[in-house]
Amino acid sequence: RLQNADNQQKKYVSGEIHHYLGEKYVLQVIESNKNSVKIDGNSLIVCAKSSEIVEKILKNWYRNQAKTVFSELLPPIIERFRKYNVAPAKISIRDMRSRWGSCSRKGNISLNLQLIKLNENCIRQVMIHEMCHLVYFNHQAGFHALMDEMMPDWKLWKKDLKFL
């Protein structure tokens, strides 16, 4: 469901459009002795020893970026839920096919790696959604009221989650 034709057709060659934090970037692949990724203007530049490893390099970069960005965005959200005496037992980043996030009955929250391609408000919406499941493990009235309290404009950002 999350993987649309845009994602499934990627060949990881120069000229393709790739997303990061809600912005579009043109992939630029450069042969190099050192593997690296950087953003320069509207270009996402991947330096790789061979074209066969561009996808792997870029996915590793996305994972590292997700770890950094999520670790910045999540603590203030967790703090806001302190008044409900809840906190995630564990947080993980996974490349999930059909969910943006999940929350287990044990309080483990998983966030989809693909979220790093969306803007920060979409990421926050998913994080708040999963945190609300620590208080209400369903999607009934109490859950939605808590979503409204924690992020009044959450429905606007939820619409953007059809991005991928």
N, C-alpha and C positions, 0 to 999 in steps of 0.2 A: 504494500500500500504506500509506503513512504518512498520507495524507489521507483520514480517515474522514468519515462523514456529518456529524459535528459541524463539521469544518473546511469542508467543501464547501457547507454550507448557511448560512454566515455572511452576514448582511445588513448588519452593522456599524451596528446601531441600538441605542438604549438598552434595557437589560434582558437582552441576550445575555451568555452566560458566555464569558469569554476567560481563557486561562491565562498565567501568567508565573512562572518558577522553581518550578513544581510546585504553585502555588496558583491557586485559582479566583477570578476577579474579575468583578463585574457591570459591564458597559460602561455608561457614562453619557456621552452625547453632548450637548455644550453648544455652542450657536451663539456664536461669538466673533469679534472682529476679528483675534485672534492664534491661530495654530495651535499646539497644545501637547498633551502627554500627561502625566498624573501619576497616581500611585496614592494614594488616600486611604482608609484602612481596607480594606474589601473591594470598593472601587470602582476601576475603571480609567476615569479621566475623560479624554475626548478633547474638547478645545476646537477647533472648526473653523469656518472662514469659511462653509463650506457642507457639507451632508450628503453631497454627491457625493465629497468628498475624505477622508472619515473613514478609509476602508480604507487609502488611501495614507499618511496621517499615521501610522496605527497600525503599518503595516508598516515605515515608516522608523524609528519608535521602537523596534520589536523589533530591527531591524538594528543600531541604535546601542547598544542594551542588550547585544546579543550580542557586539559588538566589545569592550565594556567588560568584561563578565563573563568571556568566553573568554580575554581577555588577562590576567585575574587568575588564572584556574584553570590555564591551560596551562604557564606557566613552571616551577612546582614539579614538574609531571609530566615535562617535558622534562629537568629536572635529574636526576630519578631514573633516566632512561635513559642518562645520560652514561657510566655504566660499561660500556655496550654500544657506545660510540662511534657513536651515532646521534643525529641531530637532523633535524627537518623542514627540507627545502629551502625550502618556502613553505607558508604556512597561509592558507586562504581560507574565507570563509563564503558558502555558496550555498543557495538554496532548492531542495533536491532532492526529487524525488517518491518515490523508492523506496529511499533509503539515509539512514542517520543520519550517515554519514561515509564517506570513501574515502581511500585512500592509493595514489598512483601509484608505478610502479617508479622514478621519478625522485626519490621522497621528498616529493612534494607532498601535503599533507593538506588535505582539504576537509571542513568541518563543516556540517551542515545547519542553516540558520537556525532551523528549528522546534525545535531543541534548547533554545532559550532559554525555551520553554514548560514544560520539564521541570525537576525538582529538580536541584540541583548534583551529587548523586551519580550520577544518570543521565548528566549531561553529562561528568563525569569518566570514567565507564565507557566512553563512546564515544571520548573523547580517548585513554585508555589503550589501548583496542582498536586504534586507528589507529597509535599509537606502536609497539605490538607488531609491527605489520606492517613497520615499518622494520627489525626484527630477523628476523622470520619472515614471508615474503610468502605465507602460506597459513594454514589453520586446522587444522594438524595438532598432534600432541602437544606439540611444543616451544612453539608459539604459546600453547596453553592453559595450559601450565606457567608461562609468563611472565605471562600474565593473572592466574593464581593468586598469583604472587609479588607483582605490582604492586598488585593489588586483590583480596584474598582473597574478598570478598563480591560480586564482580562479577556472578555469576549472579542474585543477588537484584535488582540494579538493571537487568539486562538484561530481566527480566520486565516491568518498568515501561515499557520502551520501546515497548510496544504501546499506549501512551497515546493517540497521535494517530490 
